[in-house]
Amino acid sequence: MAPKFVCAHIRAMDGQPPGEPPAAAGERLIKLNTNENPFPPSPKVMAAIRDVEPEMLRRYPNANGDSFRAAAAKVIGVSPDMILCGNGADDVLTIATRTFVGAGNVLASPVPGYARYATLAKLEEAKFFGLPWEKDWALPIEALAESKAAAIFLPNPNSMSGTVVPSAEIAALADAFDGAVVVDEAYVDFADESSLPLVKEHANVVVVRSLSKAYSLAGLRFGYAIAQEAVIEEMLKAKDSFNVDAIALTAACAAIEDQEYAQMTWQNIRAERERLTTELEAVGWRWLLSRTNFLLATVPDRSGKEMINSLKR
Ligand SMILES: *Cc1c(COP(=O)(O)O)cnc(C)c1O
């Protein structure tokens, strides 16, 4: 029994089981089951971490992560004021929920998608409204636009299927909907198109990105949002005072500045994705066209669970 002094909305929640824990040191396996990047981080990231000075840790970090905002702004081609840093994309999504949804309101999202959105809604005492994808993982634009939600969270590419919604459809949704449209682009670097160009014309579009998958830094915890300056200004109010630490900031700057290394990993992953689809087809599996670093596939001759266990062995 949960203690009575715990808030009712927290008591009512299921604890979220984290992904399978990392293997013990020395165990010979490459952990990928939470869609990690199989490559190590850039050598420049490791060098930046080794160069961390005691003085940097003695002081508080820059509250808004200005060094990363400047570095990312250059790479992405936006102004630094259009960027918000977070302790992973999940932290950015927490900030987005606080800023755009709030207690008693609705967070809508196509399902199945990224499970964390429903948890974030509960934490803010908001309601989660999951709308099923249409045929072939098409976006239910009308249903979402008419949902009376305060915000729509859209994983794109989708974290469940690996499929993408064309940005023209996201633009149509942003036009038809008054609330915030939060486009979660955790996998965008493995795809061909981003919703970033929409930010300029649509004040209600917020793009969220992560360094976990594209930059091999899931253990570091760094993510960011891109939106119009006035939107970022409001989101900054909703974050923890020092939500990104000094080591993460330094490493994240080195990671985003080393585009050459990151793009090498993306090209390799895309090529392997194509190779894997060909191989799976040859052994009779069915799979969805993926724009991510994973494939959603149907195993023909046994259950998925059996397949997972035999792969583990
Ligand atoms: C992995 C993932 C996240 C979380 O990213 P972190 O930066 O590790 O917090 C958010 N959204 C989607 C869709 C993801 O797949």
The ligand as an SDF file (V2000), in Angstrom:
LIG
                    3D

 15 15  0  0  0  0  0  0  0  0999 V2000
   14.5660    7.8440  -27.0630 C   0  0  0  0  0  0  0  0  0  0  0  0
   13.4050    8.7490  -27.2090 C   0  0  0  0  0  0  0  0  0  0  0  0
   13.2460    9.8590  -26.3800 C   0  0  0  0  0  0  0  0  0  0  0  0
   14.1330   10.1180  -25.1950 C   0  0  0  0  0  0  0  0  0  0  0  0
   15.3180   10.6640  -25.5230 O   0  0  0  0  0  0  0  0  0  0  0  0
   16.3470   11.0180  -24.3530 P   0  0  0  0  0  0  0  0  0  0  0  0
   17.1120   12.1580  -24.9420 O   0  0  0  0  0  0  0  0  0  0  0  0
   17.1920    9.8030  -24.1350 O   0  0  0  0  0  0  0  0  0  0  0  0
   15.5650   11.4110  -23.1510 O   0  0  0  0  0  0  0  0  0  0  0  0
   12.1930   10.7200  -26.6280 C   0  0  0  0  0  0  0  0  0  0  0  0
   11.3130   10.4770  -27.6190 N   0  0  0  0  0  0  0  0  0  0  0  0
   11.4190    9.4050  -28.4150 C   0  0  0  0  0  0  0  0  0  0  0  0
   10.4250    9.2120  -29.5000 C   0  0  0  0  0  0  0  0  0  0  0  0
   12.4540    8.4980  -28.2280 C   0  0  0  0  0  0  0  0  0  0  0  0
   12.5280    7.4140  -28.9850 O   0  0  0  0  0  0  0  0  0  0  0  0
  1  2  1  0
  2  3  1  0
  2 14  2  0
  3  4  1  0
  3 10  2  0
  4  5  1  0
  5  6  1  0
  6  7  2  0
  6  8  1  0
  6  9  1  0
 10 11  1  0
 11 12  2  0
 12 13  1  0
 12 14  1  0
 14 15  1  0
M  END
$$$$
